[in-house]
Structures are given as C-alpha cells and as structure tokens.
Amino acid sequence: MSVEQISYSDARKLMKPGDVIAFGGKGHFSEIIKFATFSDVSHVGVILQTKILDDDTGRFFNQIIESTSLNGFNGVNISRFSDRLEYTGELWWLPLREEIREGSFDQKKFFDFLFNQAKLRKPYDLPQAIKAALDALDNLPFGLHGPGYNQEDFNKFFCSELVAAGLEIGGAVGEINTAEVTPIDLCRWSIYQPHYYQLKGDKNKKISRYNTASPADWDV
C-alpha cells in the first residue's frame, strides 16, 4: 500500500466515478482539521463524470463534488476537477477498488444522490465537521455517546460526510453513520486499490494507514 507520483494528464483518463480525492490544505481551518485528526489530510471530494452531449467519441469531463467554500457558495459544489488543480497544498487520488465497482456499486444511485445535493444547494455543516474531528468523548460506557457524537443529518454536509453518504447510497459501503466520518477516516477505509497517487504537493506528505480500516467500524 504505497503512494505513487502521477501527473493529472496521465491520471485523467484513468479516473472513474467514486474515486476519492484527498486534499492537504495550508489554510488556518485546514491546519486545525489536520491537527485534530493527527493526519496530513484536511478535506475530501469524490469524482463524478459527465459525458459531452451529442458526442460519439466517448469524451467526458472529470468533475468533483465536494462540500466546501467555492464559487461564492459555502456548501455542496460541483466543478471541473482540472480547475481544482490550482489548489494550494497536496492532492491525492484514491481509486475505488474494481471488485466494489463491478459488484455492489450502483453508479446511477451514487450520481443521482450527490447531484441532487448540489442541485438543492445544501450548505456546509461546520458544527458537525468540528465535532466529527473531536472523537475523544464520543463513546461512553453502556453504549452511550458523549457531546462530540454526531447524529446523521442530510440537511447540511461537511466534506467527508457528503462523500461517505454518496458511497453508502451507491452501495460501495454498508450502512454507516456518515456524520462521524472525518477526511482521514474516509481515506483509511479498505475500499480502494492497493496504491494511491499524489497529483501535487509535498512528496513527504502521506495518507497514514491508507486502506486499512473497515467502514463497518462507523456503523450507526
């Protein structure tokens, strides 16, 4: 399970819907997320693809859907992934495992759910993003939950909650509490190909324990 360096021009034609993009930002809030989660990952999005209408060549756009502040709106945004290469910080591409893609993954349900969240302009959920990152008091004795525990709520989304919900609806993972999934949690789920790829940024930055955790550990 190692990282490989790759240019976007080489990666572009290989990317598929459901592939996760991880970001390591340099801004103040990004640094807080990385500090709170003991990782180099501060944000995640997921790849969508849109074919060009009335075109028989099979050409497509790689689009990314994410909950972030972009284009004057703080919430669920869809953009051309090539435009996001201007991001200041690290970018990693985590390809979804082919056995999942060819098995339980329903690409239409995945796309329809996520596209609808953007269409409805769901806002960013800052309070839950902060509580998801602070897990120390989540689990109390006798099956109780502490003040940092999030209840799932799709009225708003923080970044990893949105991506986790899309993968859950699409059947890539089982039933989970998406509101408790942090960006680094998502990157550690054992749903990816053995290797992940760095598109830009500091080559010394890594995704710790990539592809080693069961999504079932985030059950409801």
N, C-alpha and C positions, 0 to 999 in steps of 0.2 A: 504494500500500500504506500506508494511513493508519489511525489509530485513531479511533473514534467513541465518544462517551459515550452510554450507554443504561442505563435502569433495568431491574432484573430483571423487574418486572411487564410490561415491553414485550418483553424478551428471552425470557421463559419459554416462550411458545407457539411460538417460532421455533427453539428448541434441539432438536438431534437426537442420537441415539446416535453416538458417535465424535467429537463436538465436544470439543475440549480446553479445560480451564480452567487458566489460569496464575495463580499466586499470587506476590505480592511481600511476604514476611513481615517482621516487625520484631524477631523474637526473635534470640537470640545465634546459634543454628545457621543460621537463615535468612540472617543477615548474612554468615556465613562462606561459605555457598554463593554468594551474590551477589558477594562479593569474589573468590572463587576463579575464578568464571566470567565476571567483568567484565560483569555484567548486573544488571537490576532484577528478575529472575525467580528465585525460590528453590524453587518447588515446582509440581508439575502433577498434575492428575487428569483424568478423562475422563467424559463424560456417558453414563449408562445411562438407559433409560426403562422404567417398569413401568406397564402398564395396570391399571386398577381392575377386579378380577374382578366378573363378573355385572353389568356396567355397559355399556349400549349407546350411551352418549353419546360414547365415544371419549376420555374423560378419562384423564389419565396423571399420574404423578409423574416429575419430573426427579430422578434420583438421580445421585450422583457416586461413582465408585470411585477410591480413592487409597491409596497406602501411606504411612501417617502415624500419629502417636500421637493416637488418638481413642477416646472412649468406653471408656477403660481398657485399650485394646489398642494396641500399637505394631506395626503391620503393615497388611495389606490390609483396608480398611474400606469398607463401603457406607453412605451416609447420604443423607437428603433434601438436595438442593442448597440449598433455601431455608434450611436450618439453618446452612449454611456461610457465609451472608451476614454472620454475626456475626464473621467472621474479621477480625483486626486487620492491615490492610495493603491492598495492591492486589489486585483480582480482574479478570482479563481473560477474555473468551470468544472462542475461536478456532474459527470454524465450518469443518468439513471441506468441501472442495470438492465440489460437486454431481456433477461428472464422475466422481470417485472413488466417491462414494456410490452412484451409479446404475450404475457399471461393475464394478470389481473387488471392491468392499467387500461382504463376507458378514456381515450384521448378526448372524445366529444364531451363527456361529462366534466372532465377536467377543464377544458377550454370554456364551455358554456358557463360553468360556475364562476370562474375567475373573470371572464369578460363581463359578466353581469355585475360583479362588484365594482369594476371600473365604470361601467355604464351608470350605476347608481351613485357614483362618486362618494364611496364610503370614506369617511375621514380617518386620519391616523389616530391610534389609541395610545397616547403617551402614558397614562397611568398604568395600564396593563403591561406595556413594554418595560416600565421600570420594575414593577412587581415581579414579572417573569424572570428578570435578571437577578433578583434577590431571593434565592431559594432556601436560605438557611432556616427559615421558620415555617416552611411550607407544611411539613409533616409533623404532626403531634401524636402522642400516644392515643391508642384506641381508635385509630382511623380518622382522627380529626385533622383539620387543616388550620394553619396559622394565618395571620393577617396578610402575608405575602402571597397567598394562594389565589390564582385567578380562576373565575368561573368562565366557561366558554361563552362568548357573545359575539355574534357576527354583525352587530350594528356598526362597529368600528374594527379596524385591524391595525396591529403593528406588523412589521415586515415578516417575521418568521411565522407568526400566526396565520397570515394570508397564504404563504407558500405551503405550510403544513395542511391547511384546510383544503387547498386545491389538490394536494396529493392524496388526502383522505377521501375526498369526494370522488376523485378519479380512480380509487381502488389500489393505489400504489402502496398504501399502508392501511392497517385496520383502524378501528375506532379509537381515537385518542382525544386528549384534552389539548387542543391546538393552542389555547391561551397560555399554556405553560411551556411552550417550546421557544427557546432562545435561538438566535442565529447559529451559535456554535453547536447547540443540541442538534439542529437540523443537519448540519454538516457531518455529525458523527453517526447519524442513522446508517444502518447497514443495508442501504438500498441502492448503492452506487457501484460503478465499475471499480476494479481494483486500483486504478490510477486516476488521479485528478490532475488538472492542468492550470498553471499560472499564466494568465494573459498579460499581466503587467504588474509592476511594483517591485518591492524589495524581495530578492530571491531568498533571503534568510527568514522571511516570514512563512510560517507553515500553518496548516489546519491540524491541530493536535487531536490525536485519537480518531482521525478520519475513518469513517465507515466501520465503526466497531460496536455501536450501540443498537439495541433493538428498539424500534419505535413503540413496541408494546409497553415499554417502561414509562411511557407518557399516557397511559390509559386513563379513561375518565374516572 
